[in-house]
Amino acid sequence: MIAPPLSDAARLAATIRRVAREAGATAVAIADATRSIETFERLAASFARGDLQTWGYDAAYAARASDPAAILPGARSVVCVAVSYATRAPARRAPLHGRVSNYAWSADYHVRVRGILERIAHEIDDVAGTTATRIACDTAPLAERAFAASAGLGWIGKHTNLIAPSLGSFVFLGEIVTTLALPPDIPLRTSCGSCARCVAACPTGALRGDYTIDATRCISDLTQRTDGIPRPLRVALGDWVWGCDLCQAACPPTQLARSVANDAFAPFAADGAAPSLVALLALRSGAYKRRYRTTAMGWRGAAVLRRNAAVALGNGLDRAAVPALAVALSTDPHPMVRGHAAWALGRIGSPRALAALDERAAVERNAGVRGEIAAAQEAWKPLFPVRR
């Protein structure tokens, strides 16, 4: 039996899939670009609850993100691309070393994913004879997980990440919005069912189990915020200094996924996945730019990483960290870092740590840092009511 001839749109869709895979995409699917009322309502509800308060999103952003026409007038289709980064975890970490989420081990993924998207967009524009595309790769307001799920690329799990069949959730997503009408793929009829391993794995209780997240409690968000980390949540951060993989690592489909990532996503340096916390605590802007500007950690600034290193050292409860923390408390130019160093010294609570707090308390002028020092000292008063 001879197959019926493909329409022009179907031929273009087939070409897009071929070009995407040749360019390095692990999976590709197509969604209709119709505005999604469901996506708008879910996003708006999340923003109204304050789930993403750190990022300042609002209902206006939800309206734009749920409508591809907001970034490309006349949009008719969304080509959704997934790129696996399921790289093997490094060997056991040495003492006084932290942990980095695996998406940030290598060169900034935005560059690689954007290169794939540009190849696809160029193919579409050639067929259209004009610019008929707009690329989105964390650069435009588009609910990428929602449209990827609509395209059948995967389903959104209880950890709120997209889970792609046979790939799991360790995938980068990117989209090409186009004014050309392409045949859409069919969404998957899949869910997490009764599984809630990701919910149980989250130390901060950020995951509610109903496919929503309070991102203000998420370790990944906490390590990226530019103000202080709320004191009640610091212990739960453990040794994470950028991002967190706990909920995804606990996910059965991700555990069973085949590893298809290439060397582009392997740690680009020996300490890329587990940096020295003492070195990170001393990191200044010049060294930060040289070391991290080409990674996904290269946009928040050195002070954020120093703050995170201080928290991780405090959670390690290793007295070997006290000298570095004492130096940070007395010399770091950023009050946020000094304050978190004070907290870490209070966590460790050795005689040298308490002495460093006493010494700095006498000269610290910043009110926020003085508050952190006082809180750290207060915890030890029942044991050491008078210290000389």
C-alpha positions in Angstrom: 0.0 0.0 0.0 1.4 3.4 -1.0 1.4 6.0 1.8 -0.5 9.2 1.0 1.7 12.2 0.1 2.7 14.4 3.0 1.3 18.0 3.1 3.8 20.9 3.0 3.3 21.4 6.8 3.9 17.7 7.5 7.1 17.7 5.4 8.3 20.8 7.2 7.6 19.1 10.6 9.6 16.1 9.5 12.4 18.3 8.5 12.3 20.2 11.8 12.6 16.9 13.7 15.6 15.8 11.6 17.4 19.2 11.9 16.7 19.3 15.6 18.3 15.9 16.2 21.2 16.6 13.9 21.8 19.8 15.9 21.9 18.0 19.2 18.3 17.9 20.5 17.4 14.7 22.3 13.6 15.0 21.6 11.4 17.4 19.7 7.6 17.9 19.6 5.1 20.5 18.3 2.3 22.3 20.1 -0.5 24.5 18.9 0.2 28.2 19.8 -3.3 28.9 21.0 -3.4 30.8 24.2 -3.8 28.4 27.1 -6.4 29.5 29.7 -5.5 26.6 32.0 -1.8 27.7 32.0 -2.8 31.3 32.7 -5.0 30.3 35.6 -2.3 28.0 37.1 0.4 30.6 36.8 -1.8 33.4 38.1 -2.8 31.4 41.1 0.8 30.5 41.8 1.9 34.1 41.6 -1.1 35.2 43.8 0.0 32.7 46.5 3.5 34.2 46.4 5.1 31.0 45.3 7.6 32.8 43.1 7.8 36.0 45.1 11.6 36.0 44.7 11.2 36.7 41.0 8.5 39.3 41.1 6.1 37.7 38.6 2.5 38.8 38.5 -0.8 38.3 36.6 0.4 40.4 33.7 3.4 38.0 33.3 1.1 35.0 33.5 -1.0 36.4 30.7 2.1 36.9 28.4 3.6 33.5 29.3 0.5 31.6 28.5 0.1 33.2 25.0 2.8 32.7 22.4 1.4 35.5 20.4 2.6 37.8 23.1 6.2 37.2 21.9 5.4 36.7 18.2 2.2 38.2 16.8 0.3 35.7 14.6 1.9 32.7 16.3 0.4 29.4 15.2 2.8 26.7 16.4 5.4 26.1 19.1 8.3 23.8 18.4 9.5 22.4 21.7 12.9 20.9 22.1 14.4 18.9 25.0 18.2 18.3 25.5 19.2 15.7 28.0 21.9 16.7 30.6 21.8 13.5 32.7 25.5 13.3 33.3 27.0 10.9 35.8 27.5 12.3 39.3 31.2 12.8 40.4 32.9 10.7 43.0 32.2 11.3 46.7 32.9 14.9 47.8 35.9 15.7 50.0 35.4 17.5 53.4 34.7 21.2 53.2 33.4 20.9 49.6 30.0 21.9 48.5 27.5 20.7 45.9 26.4 22.2 42.6 23.3 21.2 40.7 24.3 19.2 37.6 22.8 21.7 35.2 25.5 24.1 36.2 28.5 21.8 36.0 29.4 22.7 32.5 29.4 25.7 30.2 26.2 27.7 30.3 23.5 25.5 28.7 21.7 28.5 27.3 24.4 28.8 24.6 24.2 25.2 23.5 20.4 25.1 23.5 20.1 28.4 21.8 22.4 27.1 19.0 20.1 24.2 18.4 17.0 26.5 18.3 18.7 28.8 15.9 19.4 25.9 13.5 15.7 25.0 13.6 14.5 28.6 13.3 16.8 29.1 10.3 15.2 26.1 8.5 11.7 27.4 9.2 12.5 30.9 8.0 14.0 29.5 4.8 10.8 27.7 4.0 8.7 30.8 4.9 10.9 33.1 2.9 10.9 35.6 5.7 11.4 35.7 9.5 8.6 33.6 10.8 10.1 32.6 14.2 11.0 33.8 17.7 13.3 31.8 19.9 12.6 31.3 23.6 15.3 29.9 25.9 14.8 31.6 29.3 14.8 34.8 27.3 11.1 35.5 26.7 8.0 35.1 28.8 6.8 31.7 27.7 5.5 28.8 30.0 7.9 26.4 28.4 7.0 23.3 30.6 3.3 23.8 29.9 3.7 24.0 26.1 6.2 21.1 26.1 3.6 19.0 27.9 0.9 20.2 25.5 3.2 19.0 22.7 3.6 15.6 24.2 7.2 16.0 25.0 6.5 14.8 28.5 4.3 15.5 31.5 4.8 17.8 34.4 5.7 15.9 37.6 4.9 16.7 41.2 8.3 18.4 41.5 6.9 20.7 38.8 9.6 19.8 36.2 8.8 18.2 32.9 9.4 14.5 32.8 10.2 13.2 29.3 9.7 9.5 28.5 12.9 7.5 28.7 14.8 10.8 29.5 13.4 11.7 32.9 13.5 15.3 34.1 17.1 16.2 33.6 16.4 17.9 30.3 16.9 21.5 29.2 13.9 23.0 27.3 13.8 25.5 24.5 11.1 26.7 22.1 10.7 28.2 18.6 7.4 30.1 18.2 6.4 30.4 14.6 3.7 31.9 12.5 3.6 28.8 10.3 0.9 26.2 11.1 2.5 22.8 11.8 0.7 19.6 12.7 0.7 19.4 16.5 1.6 16.3 18.4 -0.7 14.6 20.9 -0.2 15.3 24.7 0.7 12.3 26.9 -2.0 10.9 29.2 0.4 10.4 32.0 0.8 11.6 35.5 2.8 10.7 38.6 -0.1 8.8 40.1 0.4 8.0 43.8 4.2 8.5 43.7 5.4 11.3 45.9 9.1 10.5 46.3 10.1 13.9 45.2 7.9 15.5 47.9 9.5 13.4 50.6 13.0 14.2 49.3 12.6 17.9 49.6 14.2 19.1 52.9 12.4 22.4 53.0 8.9 21.2 52.3 8.7 23.3 49.1 6.7 20.7 47.2 3.1 20.4 48.2 2.4 17.1 46.3 -0.4 18.7 44.2 2.0 19.6 41.3 2.7 23.0 42.8 5.7 24.4 44.6 6.4 27.2 47.0 9.6 28.3 45.3 10.5 30.7 48.2 11.3 27.5 50.1 13.1 25.7 47.2 16.8 25.2 47.7 17.5 26.1 44.1 15.8 29.4 44.5 17.2 30.1 47.9 20.8 29.7 46.6 20.0 32.2 43.8 18.2 34.9 45.7 20.3 38.1 46.2 19.2 38.9 49.7 19.7 36.9 52.9 18.5 33.3 53.1 15.8 33.1 55.8 17.4 31.8 59.0 14.9 28.9 59.6 15.7 27.5 56.1 19.5 27.6 56.3 20.1 24.3 57.9 18.0 22.5 55.2 20.3 23.8 52.5 23.0 21.3 53.6 26.0 21.7 51.4 24.3 23.0 48.3 25.9 26.2 47.0 24.0 26.4 43.7 20.7 24.8 42.8 19.5 21.4 44.0 18.9 18.0 42.4 17.2 16.2 45.3 13.6 16.0 44.1 14.6 15.1 40.5 17.2 12.5 41.7 14.4 10.8 43.7 12.1 10.6 40.7 11.7 7.0 39.4 11.4 7.9 35.7 14.6 10.0 36.1 16.4 7.2 37.9 15.4 4.7 35.1 16.2 7.1 32.3 18.9 6.3 29.9 21.9 8.6 30.0 22.2 10.3 26.6 24.0 13.5 27.5 27.3 14.1 25.8 30.6 15.5 27.1 29.3 19.0 26.7 27.5 18.7 30.0 30.3 17.0 32.0 31.9 19.1 34.7 34.3 21.5 32.9 36.7 21.6 35.9 37.7 19.1 38.6 35.8 21.1 41.2 32.9 22.1 38.9 30.4 19.8 40.7 31.9 20.0 44.2 33.8 23.3 44.8 36.0 24.0 47.8 33.8 25.9 50.2 36.8 27.7 51.7 37.9 28.9 48.3 34.4 29.9 47.4 34.1 31.9 50.6 37.1 34.0 49.6 35.9 34.4 46.0 36.0 38.0 44.7 34.5 39.6 41.6 37.5 39.3 39.3 38.1 35.6 40.0 34.4 35.0 39.9 34.1 36.4 36.4 37.1 34.4 35.2 35.9 31.2 36.8 32.1 31.3 36.4 31.1 33.7 33.7 30.7 31.0 31.1 28.5 28.8 33.3 24.9 29.0 34.5 26.3 30.3 37.8 27.8 33.4 36.1 24.9 35.8 36.5 24.2 36.4 40.2 27.6 37.7 41.4 30.4 36.5 43.7 28.7 37.7 46.9 25.8 35.2 46.4 28.2 32.3 46.1 30.2 33.5 49.2 27.0 33.7 51.2 26.1 30.1 50.1 29.5 28.9 51.0 29.2 30.3 54.5 25.9 28.5 55.0 27.3 25.2 53.7 30.3 25.5 56.0 28.0 26.2 58.9 26.0 23.1 58.1 29.2 21.0 57.9 29.9 21.7 61.6 33.6 21.3 60.9 35.9 23.3 63.1 38.4 23.4 60.3 36.2 26.0 58.7 36.3 28.4 61.6 39.4 30.4 60.5 38.0 31.0 57.0 34.6 32.0 58.5 36.3 34.3 61.0 38.1 36.1 58.2 34.9 36.4 56.2 33.1 37.9 59.2 35.8 40.5 59.8 36.8 41.4 56.2 34.1 40.6 53.7 32.9 43.8 52.0 29.3 42.6 51.7 27.2 42.7 54.9 25.1 39.8 53.7 28.2 37.6 53.6 29.4 38.8 57.0 26.0 38.0 58.4 25.8 34.5 57.1 29.4 33.9 58.2 28.3 34.9 61.7 25.4 32.4 61.5 27.8 29.7 60.4 30.2 30.4 63.3 27.3 30.2 65.7 26.3 26.8 64.2 29.8 25.4 64.8 30.1 27.0 68.2 33.7 26.1 69.0 35.6 28.3 71.4 37.4 29.9 68.5 34.1 30.5 66.6 32.5 32.1 69.6 35.6 34.3 70.2 35.4 35.5 66.6 31.8 36.5 67.1 32.7 38.4 70.3 35.6 40.2 68.6 33.4 41.3 65.6 30.5 42.3 67.8 32.6 45.0 69.3 33.3 46.7 66.0 30.6 45.7 63.5 28.6 48.8 62.4 26.0 47.2 60.1 22.7 46.6 62.0 21.8 43.4 60.0 25.2 41.8 60.7 25.0 42.8 64.4 21.7 41.1 64.5 23.1 37.9 63.1 26.0 38.0 65.5 23.7 38.5 68.5 21.4 35.6 67.3 24.5 33.4 67.0 25.7 34.3 70.4 22.3 33.9 72.0 22.1 30.2 71.1 25.2 29.5 73.3 24.3 31.7 76.3 22.8 28.8 78.3 26.1 26.9 78.1 28.5 29.9 78.3 26.7 32.7 80.2 29.9 34.6 80.5 32.7 34.5 77.9 36.0 36.2 78.3 
